[in-house]
Amino acid sequence: MGRGADKVADEYTKRSYKRFEEEDDDEDYGGTPSSNDAGYYRNDSRANDDEGHSDSTEGHDEDDEIYEGEYQGIPRADSGKAERRKDQDELAQQYETILQECGHGKFQWTLYFVLGLALMADGVEIFVVGFVLPSAEKDMCLSEPNKGMLGLIVYLGMMVGAFVWGGLADRIGRRQTLLISLSINSVFAFFSSFVQGYVSFLFCRLASGVGIGGSIPIVFSYYSEFLAQEKRGEHLSWLCMFWMIGGIYASAMAWAIIPHYGWSFQMGSAYQFHSWRVFVLVCALPSVAAISALTTMPESPRFYLENGKHDEAWMILKQVHDTNMRAKGYPERVFSVSHTILCVSAVCLHTVRLSAVQLVDAVFSPEYRRTTYMMMAVWFSMSFSYYGLTVWFPDMIKYLQKQEYASRTKFFAKEKVEHVTFNFTLENQVHRQGEYFNDKFMNLKMRSMVFEDSLFEECYFEDITSSNTFFKNCTFIATLFYNTDLFKYRLVNSKLINSTFLHNKEGCLLSDVSDENNAYMVYFVSFLGTLAVLPGNIVSALLMDKIGRLRMLAGSSVISCVSCFFLSFGNSESAMIALLCLFGGISIASWNALDVLTVELYPSDKRTTAFGFLNALCKLAAVLGISIFTSFVGITKAVPILFASGALAAGSFLALKLPETRGQVLK
């Protein structure tokens, strides 16, 4: 029975490669005669000796070379362009047949986890700055504009990185470019944990974002070139799970590390290393792990074929085949593809290496111009709405928290207090027209305290730590401030008569309530929001190859658009959290479909360039969405909801105009 199965497999393989055997007189493929049919298989030693190490361009007429202008949209004068496209389509099918012979098994799953670590590092990068800002602002005395810039700088870095690394991966290889980009991310993420100043921290996070910006375009392109057609949509969707895992990892580490203020040390007042810096250091670990694991994996054989390196491609495909066969219990199964097959493939697929600018121009060539414009619109609309809403949600939650906190404010008017010592926390109070004589405020915290039109005479303030505390139109007579952070800019339009400040505390003016419970809530909300995408990931992976990419993309976008209207009913913290989880769980299917579609719409020599360009546009849309949506926090919900719904509706409509790629081989 085993011999019979092998015989059937051999006959199937011969039929699959029959196209090459019939090219008797075609000089484009080296003039291989039909009598050497057996030479396409490894058991013909003469064919291997004669053909296996031939140069990729041997026997190839210079007139038939793919010239550079063809990738810039300049039509060729002769009539060979259509024939060459036919040859390329046939060879793409041939590569698909080879991948099917290699099978799907241990090798692909190993690569899945390796590339998953790189995608996980991208997910972590999105959350790092948001989690450390409440703590970092104390160390760096960050103003509101500085905090806003620090939040956006990651997206700007990732925008640059996606464009640069995407183009470079089509020139020097997927694996090598990914190693470089992850190394840059790791190095600058490490440095950002130790630098002290705002400018240096900002630069390190920018450079770290530039590095990690290459992960998404390269990872999906790299992995797709090892997947057969019937597995591609499903397994690229499973790969998206690691972005979710990255968000969960960042949330859990922030929850476990940042509130532990004891995990710190300092060297005088010049150098401080607090717990949030430990968190930044831990967030670099997925990138470091991805680098270590990636060194054990090979380059994409499809990239080698595009560059005429058929020997290297054959070795990698044989490695894939042998690894999978051994894992399945068939170590004796022979890889039937010879060097000759890949030599012929490399001759036809070999193209001129283009510069980054030429590669971008190629993406806008007449053949791909309409597709690229449509994809740009879909990517922009998806990113504008998704990132805008996901950042708007937490800000709305904070706004609702502040409103709820303000509703519990206690008001005191015209009180007279004499010879009293305050040595307990004063919080969320407003005192108006009060008189305080010979009172002591010692060893206490003032949180959200406001004194208006009040008189302090012969009072004593010692060892005071405050946040969001102000004295407005107050008068201080013969009052001493010792070791406090009640700096003069907290005294708004106030008078100081014979009053003194001694040994002021060094620090920053903090306008927000600093509270561990609030910190835990931020981490918990992010954790829930990230975990909520799990059902959407599973559904999209199981249905991607069954219903198609376009139906998945358009359907998920429509449902996400409808879910936006429920935001109007979110008037409490718990309701907003639930709506955040709902929106994230629905919209993730759109992103998965968009990633798969982008990989399959462009040919191998332009794939990461196109993906990187579209991903860079995605980050630009994210910056615009975040800036616009957050400007309406506390003003109105209608405008962000209208913008998000309109963008999602437009994206779902445009998605239906794209070509369906389900069931097609990689170009």
C-alpha positions in Angstrom: 0.0 0.0 0.0 2.9 2.4 0.8 4.5 1.8 -2.6 1.1 2.3 -4.3 0.7 5.7 -2.5 4.2 6.8 -3.5 3.5 5.9 -7.1 0.3 7.9 -7.1 2.2 10.9 -5.5 4.9 10.6 -8.1 2.4 10.6 -10.9 0.7 13.7 -9.4 4.0 15.5 -9.1 4.9 14.7 -12.7 1.5 16.1 -13.9 2.1 19.2 -11.8 5.5 19.8 -13.4 4.3 18.8 -16.9 4.3 22.5 -18.0 8.1 22.6 -17.6 8.6 19.3 -19.5 6.7 20.6 -22.5 9.0 23.6 -23.0 11.1 21.8 -25.5 12.2 24.8 -27.7 11.7 27.7 -25.2 15.1 29.3 -24.9 13.8 31.4 -21.9 14.1 28.3 -19.8 17.5 27.2 -20.9 16.3 24.9 -23.8 15.8 21.8 -21.6 14.9 19.0 -23.9 11.8 16.9 -23.2 13.8 13.7 -23.1 15.2 14.7 -19.7 11.8 14.5 -18.0 13.3 12.5 -15.2 15.9 15.2 -14.7 13.4 17.2 -12.7 13.6 14.7 -9.8 16.3 14.1 -7.4 16.7 10.4 -8.4 18.3 11.4 -11.7 21.9 12.1 -10.7 22.9 13.2 -14.2 20.3 15.9 -14.3 21.4 17.1 -10.9 25.1 17.2 -11.9 24.4 19.0 -15.2 21.7 21.4 -14.1 21.6 21.7 -10.3 24.3 24.4 -10.0 23.7 26.3 -13.2 23.6 30.1 -13.1 20.1 31.6 -12.8 20.5 33.4 -16.1 22.3 30.8 -18.2 20.7 30.3 -21.5 18.4 33.3 -20.9 18.1 35.7 -23.8 18.8 39.3 -22.8 15.9 40.5 -24.9 13.6 38.6 -22.6 14.8 40.2 -19.3 12.2 42.0 -17.3 13.3 45.6 -17.6 13.0 48.2 -15.0 10.5 50.4 -16.8 7.9 47.6 -16.6 7.7 48.2 -12.8 7.2 51.9 -13.3 4.1 51.5 -15.4 5.9 52.1 -18.8 4.5 49.6 -21.3 6.9 47.5 -23.3 6.9 48.0 -27.0 6.9 44.4 -28.0 4.2 41.8 -27.5 6.0 39.7 -25.0 4.5 41.3 -21.9 1.3 39.3 -22.0 3.3 36.1 -22.5 5.6 36.9 -19.7 2.7 37.6 -17.4 1.3 34.2 -18.3 4.7 32.6 -17.5 4.8 34.3 -14.2 1.2 33.2 -13.3 2.2 29.6 -14.2 5.3 29.7 -12.1 3.3 31.1 -9.2 1.1 28.1 -9.5 4.2 25.9 -9.7 5.5 27.4 -6.4 2.1 26.7 -4.9 2.4 23.1 -6.0 5.8 22.8 -4.3 4.5 24.3 -1.1 1.7 21.7 -1.1 4.3 18.9 -1.5 6.2 20.4 1.5 3.0 20.2 3.5 1.9 22.2 6.6 3.4 21.0 9.8 6.2 21.5 12.4 8.2 24.0 10.3 5.2 26.4 9.8 4.2 26.1 13.4 7.7 26.9 14.6 7.9 29.9 12.3 4.4 30.9 13.6 5.6 31.2 17.1 8.9 33.0 16.1 7.1 35.6 14.0 4.4 35.8 16.7 7.0 37.1 19.1 7.8 39.9 16.7 4.1 40.8 16.3 3.7 40.6 20.1 6.5 43.2 20.4 4.5 45.5 18.2 1.4 45.1 20.4 3.4 45.9 23.5 4.9 49.0 22.0 1.4 50.6 21.5 0.7 50.4 25.3 4.0 51.2 26.9 3.9 55.0 26.9 0.2 55.2 28.0 1.0 53.0 31.0 4.1 54.9 32.2 2.8 58.4 31.7 1.1 58.8 35.1 4.4 57.9 36.8 6.9 59.3 34.3 5.3 62.8 34.5 6.4 63.0 38.2 10.0 62.2 37.3 10.2 64.4 34.2 7.9 67.2 35.2 5.8 66.7 32.0 3.4 69.4 31.0 0.1 68.5 29.2 1.6 69.3 25.7 4.7 67.1 26.5 2.5 64.3 27.6 0.5 64.5 24.4 3.6 64.5 22.2 4.9 61.5 24.1 1.7 59.6 23.4 1.8 60.4 19.7 5.5 59.9 19.1 5.3 56.1 19.0 2.8 56.2 16.1 5.0 58.7 14.2 8.0 56.4 14.7 6.0 53.3 13.6 4.8 55.3 10.5 8.4 56.0 9.5 9.5 52.4 10.3 6.7 50.7 8.3 7.6 52.7 5.2 11.4 52.2 5.5 11.5 48.6 6.5 8.8 47.5 4.1 10.7 48.8 1.2 14.0 47.4 2.4 12.5 43.9 3.0 11.8 43.7 -0.8 15.4 44.5 -1.5 17.6 42.7 1.1 15.2 40.0 2.4 12.4 39.5 5.0 14.5 37.8 7.7 17.5 40.2 7.6 15.3 43.3 7.6 13.2 42.0 10.4 16.3 41.2 12.5 17.6 44.8 11.9 14.3 46.4 12.8 13.8 44.3 16.0 17.4 45.0 17.1 16.8 48.8 16.8 13.6 48.4 18.8 15.3 46.4 21.5 18.3 48.7 21.9 16.3 52.0 22.2 13.7 50.4 24.4 16.5 49.4 26.7 18.0 52.9 26.7 14.6 54.5 27.3 14.4 52.7 30.6 17.5 54.5 31.9 17.6 58.0 30.4 16.5 60.7 32.7 15.4 63.8 30.6 12.2 64.2 28.7 14.0 64.9 25.3 16.2 61.9 25.5 13.3 59.7 26.6 11.2 61.1 23.7 14.0 60.3 21.2 14.4 56.7 22.5 10.7 56.0 22.2 10.7 57.5 18.7 13.6 55.3 17.6 12.1 52.3 19.3 8.9 52.9 17.3 10.8 53.2 14.1 12.3 49.8 14.8 9.1 48.0 15.6 7.3 49.7 12.7 8.7 47.0 10.4 7.3 44.1 12.2 3.7 44.0 10.8 4.5 44.4 7.1 7.4 42.0 7.2 5.9 39.4 9.5 2.7 38.8 7.4 4.6 38.8 4.1 7.3 36.5 5.5 4.8 34.0 6.9 2.5 34.0 3.9 5.4 32.8 1.6 5.6 29.6 3.6 1.8 28.9 3.5 -0.1 27.0 0.8 -3.2 28.6 -0.5 -5.7 26.5 1.4 -4.0 27.4 4.7 -3.0 31.0 4.2 -6.1 32.9 5.3 -6.7 30.8 8.4 -3.1 30.8 9.7 -2.4 34.5 9.0 -5.5 35.2 11.1 -4.1 32.9 13.9 -0.9 34.9 13.7 -2.9 38.1 14.6 -3.5 36.5 18.0 0.0 37.5 19.1 -0.9 41.2 18.8 -3.6 40.6 21.4 -1.1 38.6 23.5 1.2 41.6 23.4 -1.5 43.9 24.8 -2.3 41.4 27.5 1.3 41.1 28.4 1.8 44.9 28.6 -1.3 45.3 30.8 -0.4 42.4 33.1 3.2 43.6 33.6 2.1 47.2 34.2 -0.4 45.9 36.8 2.3 43.8 38.5 5.2 46.2 38.4 4.3 50.0 38.2 2.4 50.3 41.5 5.3 48.8 43.4 7.0 52.1 44.2 9.5 50.3 46.4 11.1 48.8 43.4 13.4 51.8 42.8 16.7 53.4 43.7 18.2 56.8 43.2 21.7 58.3 43.2 21.2 61.7 44.8 18.8 64.0 43.0 20.5 63.5 39.6 19.5 59.9 38.8 16.3 58.0 39.6 15.2 54.6 38.6 11.6 53.9 39.6 9.3 51.0 39.1 7.9 52.3 35.8 11.4 52.1 34.3 11.5 48.4 35.3 8.2 48.0 33.4 9.8 49.6 30.3 12.7 47.2 30.5 10.4 44.2 30.8 8.5 45.3 27.7 11.6 45.0 25.6 11.8 41.2 26.3 9.4 40.0 23.5 11.6 41.8 20.9 14.8 40.3 22.3 13.2 36.9 22.3 12.0 37.3 18.7 15.6 38.2 17.7 17.0 35.1 19.3 14.4 32.8 17.8 14.6 34.4 14.3 18.3 33.6 14.0 17.4 30.0 13.8 14.9 30.4 10.9 15.7 30.7 7.1 15.0 33.4 4.6 11.8 33.2 2.5 12.5 30.9 -0.5 10.1 33.0 -2.5 12.4 36.1 -2.0 15.4 34.0 -3.1 13.6 32.9 -6.2 12.7 36.5 -7.0 16.4 37.3 -6.9 17.6 34.3 -8.9 19.0 32.3 -5.9 17.5 29.0 -6.8 20.0 26.9 -4.9 19.3 28.7 -1.6 15.5 28.4 -2.3 15.8 24.7 -3.0 17.7 24.1 0.3 15.1 25.9 2.3 12.1 24.2 0.7 13.8 20.9 1.2 14.3 21.8 4.9 10.6 22.7 5.2 9.6 19.4 3.5 12.0 17.2 5.6 11.0 18.9 8.9 7.3 18.4 8.3 7.7 14.8 7.0 9.8 13.7 10.0 7.3 15.3 12.4 4.5 13.4 10.7 6.3 10.1 10.9 7.4 9.9 7.2 11.2 10.4 7.4 11.7 8.3 4.2 9.6 10.6 2.1 11.8 12.2 -0.6 11.6 15.8 -1.7 10.9 15.2 -5.4 11.6 18.8 -6.6 15.1 19.1 -8.2 17.4 22.1 -8.5 16.3 22.3 -12.2 12.7 23.1 -11.3 13.8 26.0 -9.2 16.5 27.1 -11.6 13.8 27.5 -14.3 11.5 29.3 -11.9 14.3 31.7 -10.8 15.1 32.5 -14.5 11.6 33.6 -15.1 11.0 35.3 -11.7 14.3 37.1 -11.4 13.8 40.8 -11.6 15.9 43.9 -11.4 16.3 45.2 -7.9 14.6 48.5 -7.6 15.3 51.4 -5.3 12.8 52.3 -2.5 11.4 55.2 -4.6 11.0 52.9 -7.7 9.3 50.3 -5.5 6.7 52.8 -4.3 6.3 53.9 -7.9 5.7 50.3 -8.9 2.9 50.0 -6.4 1.2 52.9 -8.2 1.9 51.4 -11.7 -1.2 51.2 -14.0 -1.6 47.5 -13.1 -1.9 48.2 -9.4 -2.9 51.9 -9.2 -6.7 51.3 -8.7 -6.1 48.6 -6.1 -3.6 50.7 -4.2 -5.9 53.8 -4.1 -8.8 51.6 -2.8 -6.6 49.9 -0.2 -5.3 53.3 0.9 -8.9 54.5 1.5 -9.8 51.3 3.4 -6.7 51.3 5.6 -7.2 55.0 6.4 -10.8 54.7 7.3 -10.2 51.6 9.4 -7.3 53.1 11.3 -8.9 56.6 11.7 -12.0 55.1 13.4 -10.3 52.3 15.3 -7.4 54.1 16.9 -9.5 57.3 17.4 -12.1 55.4 19.3 -9.8 53.1 21.3 -7.9 56.1 22.7 -11.1 58.2 23.1 -12.7 55.4 25.2 -10.1 55.6 28.1 -10.2 59.4 28.0 -14.0 59.3 28.2 -13.7 56.9 31.1 -11.3 59.3 32.9 -13.7 62.2 32.2 -16.5 60.2 33.7 -14.3 59.4 36.7 -13.5 63.1 37.2 -17.2 63.9 37.0 -18.1 61.3 39.5 -15.3 62.5 41.7 -16.4 66.1 41.4 -19.9 65.1 42.4 -18.6 64.0 45.8 -16.8 67.3 46.5 -17.5 68.8 50.0 -18.0 72.5 50.3 -17.3 74.7 53.4 -18.1 78.4 53.6 -17.1 81.1 56.2 -15.6 78.6 58.7 -13.4 79.9 61.5 -10.7 77.5 62.7 -8.3 78.4 65.5 -5.4 76.5 67.2 -6.1 73.2 65.3 -3.5 70.8 64.0 -4.4 69.0 60.7 -2.3 65.8 60.4 -4.6 63.7 58.2 -5.3 63.6 54.5 -7.4 66.5 53.2 -9.1 65.5 49.9 -11.8 66.7 47.5 -12.9 69.8 49.4 -13.6 73.4 48.6 -13.3 76.1 51.4 -14.6 79.6 50.7 -14.1 82.7 52.8 -12.6 80.8 55.7 -10.4 82.2 58.5 -7.6 80.2 60.0 -5.6 81.5 63.0 -2.6 79.8 64.5 -3.4 76.5 62.8 -0.9 73.8 61.9 -0.9 71.6 58.7 1.7 68.9 59.3 2.7 65.6 57.6 -0.3 65.4 55.4 -1.4 65.0 51.8 -3.7 67.5 50.1 -5.6 66.1 47.1 -7.9 68.2 45.1 -8.1 70.9 47.7 -9.2 74.5 46.9 -9.2 77.4 49.3 -10.9 80.6 48.0 -10.9 84.1 49.5 -9.6 82.8 52.8 -7.3 84.2 55.5 -4.3 82.4 57.0 -2.7 84.2 60.0 0.2 82.8 62.0 -0.2 79.4 60.5 2.4 76.7 60.0 2.7 74.3 57.0 5.2 71.5 57.3 6.0 68.4 55.2 3.0 68.8 52.8 2.6 66.8 49.6 -0.2 68.0 47.3 -1.8 67.4 43.9 -4.4 69.5 42.2 -4.4 71.9 45.2 -4.7 75.7 44.9 -5.1 78.8 47.1 -7.1 81.4 45.1 -7.4 85.0 46.3 -6.1 84.1 49.7 -4.1 86.2 52.2 -1.2 84.8 54.3 0.0 86.8 57.3 3.1 85.7 59.3 2.8 82.2 57.9 5.7 79.7 57.5 6.0 77.0 54.8 8.6 74.4 55.6 9.5 71.4 53.4 6.3 71.7 51.3 5.5 71.5 47.6 3.1 74.5 48.0 5.1 76.5 45.5 4.1 80.1 44.8 2.4 79.0 41.5 -0.1 77.2 43.6 -1.0 80.5 45.2 -3.2 82.1 42.6 -3.7 85.9 43.0 -2.8 85.5 46.7 -1.0 88.0 49.1 2.0 87.1 51.2 2.6 89.3 54.2 5.6 88.5 56.4 5.4 84.9 55.2 8.4 82.6 54.4 9.1 79.5 52.4 12.0 77.2 53.7 13.4 74.1 52.1 10.8 73.6 49.4 10.4 70.1 48.1 11.7 69.5 44.6 9.1 68.1 42.2 6.4 68.9 39.7 3.0 70.4 39.7 0.7 67.5 39.4 -2.8 68.3 38.3 -4.3 64.8 38.4 -5.3 62.7 41.4 -2.6 60.2 42.0 -4.1 57.1 43.4 -3.2 53.4 43.2 -6.8 52.4 42.6 -7.1 54.6 39.6 -3.8 53.1 38.2 -5.1 49.6 38.7 -8.3 50.6 36.9 -6.4 51.8 33.8 -4.5 48.6 33.6 -7.6 46.5 34.2 -9.6 48.3 31.5 -6.8 47.9 28.9 -6.5 44.2 29.9 -10.2 43.6 29.3 -10.2 45.6 26.1 -7.4 43.6 24.7 -8.8 40.2 25.9 -12.1 41.1 24.3 -10.7 40.6 20.8 -10.1 36.9 21.4 -13.6 35.8 20.1 -13.2 38.0 17.0 -9.7 36.5 16.3 -11.1 32.9 16.6 -14.1 33.6 14.4 -12.1 35.3 11.7 -9.5 32.5 11.6 -12.1 29.8 11.3 -14.2 31.6 8.6 -11.5 33.5 6.6 -11.1 30.8 4.0 -14.8 29.8 4.0 -16.5 33.1 3.4 -13.7 35.1 1.9 -11.6 38.1 2.8 -14.0 40.8 1.4 -17.1 39.5 3.2 -15.1 39.2 6.4 -13.8 42.8 6.0 -17.0 44.4 4.9 -19.2 42.5 7.3 -17.1 43.2 10.3 -16.9 46.9 9.4 -20.6 47.2 9.1 -21.2 45.6 12.5 -18.5 47.8 14.0 -20.3 50.8 12.4 -23.6 49.8 14.0 -21.9 49.2 17.4 -20.6 52.8 17.4 -24.2 54.1 17.9 -24.4 52.3 21.2 -21.7 54.7 22.5 -24.4 57.3 22.9 -25.9 55.2 25.7 -22.6 54.9 27.6 -23.1 57.3 30.5 -21.2 55.4 33.2 -17.8 53.9 33.6 -19.0 50.3 33.5 -21.0 51.0 30.3 -18.1 52.5 28.5 -15.8 49.6 29.4 -18.4 47.1 28.1 -18.8 49.1 24.8 -15.0 49.2 24.5 -14.8 45.4 24.7 -17.7 45.1 22.2 -16.1 47.3 19.6 -12.7 45.7 20.0 -14.1 42.2 19.6 -16.0 43.0 16.5 -13.5 45.2 14.7 -10.5 42.8 15.0 -12.0 40.6 12.3 -11.7 43.5 9.9 -8.1 44.0 10.7 -7.3 40.3 10.2 -9.1 40.3 6.8 -7.3 43.5 5.7 -3.9 42.0 6.6 -4.6 38.9 4.6 -5.9 40.8 1.7 -2.9 43.1 1.5 -0.5 40.2 1.4 -2.4 38.5 -1.4 -3.1 41.5 -3.6 0.6 42.4 -4.4 3.3 40.3 -6.0 6.3 39.1 -4.0 8.8 41.7 -5.2 6.4 44.5 -4.1 4.6 42.8 -1.2 6.4 44.3 1.8 6.8 47.6 0.1 3.0 47.9 -0.5 2.2 46.6 3.0 4.7 49.0 4.6 3.4 52.0 2.7 -0.2 51.1 3.7 0.8 50.5 7.3 2.6 53.9 7.4 -0.6 55.5 6.1 -2.5 53.6 8.9 -0.3 55.2 11.6 -0.8 58.7 10.1 -4.6 58.1 10.2 -4.2 57.0 13.8 -2.5 60.2 14.8 -5.2 62.2 13.1 -8.0 60.2 14.6 -6.5 60.4 18.1 -6.0 64.1 17.9 -9.5 64.8 16.6 -11.4 62.4 18.8 -9.7 63.4 22.1 -10.4 67.1 21.4 -14.1 66.4 21.9 -13.8 64.7 25.3 -16.1 66.4 27.7 -17.7 68.5 24.9 -19.8 66.1 22.9 -20.1 62.4 22.0 -21.9 63.1 18.8 -18.9 64.2 16.7 -16.5 61.3 17.4 -19.4 58.8 17.0 -20.4 60.4 13.7 -16.8 60.5 12.4 -16.1 56.8 13.4 -19.4 55.6 12.0 -18.9 57.4 8.7 -15.4 56.2 8.3 -16.3 52.6 9.0 -19.3 52.8 6.6 -17.1 54.2 3.8 -14.5 51.5 4.5 -17.0 48.7 4.3 -18.4 50.1 1.0 -15.0 50.5 -0.6 -13.9 47.0 0.6 -16.5 45.4 -1.6 -14.9 47.1 -4.7 -11.6 45.2 -4.1 -10.8 41.9 -5.8 -11.4 38.8 -3.8 -8.2 36.8 -3.3 -9.6 33.6 -1.7 -8.5 30.6 -3.5 -5.7 32.3 -5.4 -2.0 31.6 -5.3 0.5 34.3 -4.3 1.4 36.4 -7.3 
